[in-house]
């Protein structure tokens, strides 16, 4: 059976000192930088099918975000502001002045606030099933999906077994039997078995607790003020925020593009990588063509 790392042939694993935090990145390509940010409890392997293909056009960097994957795990808060600071520190460490940002789930939430607060750093923003939306009639604080995710995440990190990790991964996919490999289970199992992850995991979970995350929820008044080119990329079967909410959110953003991928769950970049990569490249090229005009 092929390893997922076959898809990464030609890429590099690099570590950067981002404000004192050793940060693991999967990196490939040259040109304009495109950062790929994973979801809560995730790691760079979420984008292992995307880095090298997209590197034909861009300098692509998939990031183990603050405390996640094999990036260092400092004590302290893990709120949106902490993730944003870490990304800004990483850009400085890499010498990147401006970049495209694609974020999935928590990564989309972080990338939104980075773009909202520092538009001068962001060439474009792609939210792929991004978290944190509090739009119209969708109340994330009362979402059964959020409660389910919170419970699965807690179980997979406090009772770390391959079965609990598999159950957590199942949540991500529309057709888990086609997407989950033993290697993916093993990668996440080993990451979650790290004593340092167990130490900081309760802090990481803070953004899943409404009472702590409320000040970071993305509301219409925030969306209306977003000033960078934005692509809201959703899926028909996203298990957290429904596609209708993603569409409504996109209508608050001036000039935003919206698209729904079929037969995908929370990880479209893994379930349909060729389509996903194509949509991302097409959008960034459309932004660049407008800049030329």
Buried (B, 14 or more C-beta within 10 A) or exposed (E): EEEBEEBBEEBEEEBBEBBEBEBBBBBBBEEBBBBBBBBBBBBBBBBBBBBBBBBEBBBBBBBBBBBBBBBBBBEEEBBBBBBBBBBBBBBEBBEBEEBBBBBBBBBBBBBBBBBBEBBEBBBBBBBBBBBBBBBBEBEBEEBEBBEEBBEBBBBBBEEBEEEBBBBBBBBBBBEBEEBBBEBBBEBBBEBBEBEEBBEBBEBBBBBBEBEBBEEBBBBBEBBEEBEBBBBBBBBBBBBBBBBBBBBBBBBBBEEBBBBBBEBBBBBBBBBBBEBBBEBBBEBBEBBBEEEEE
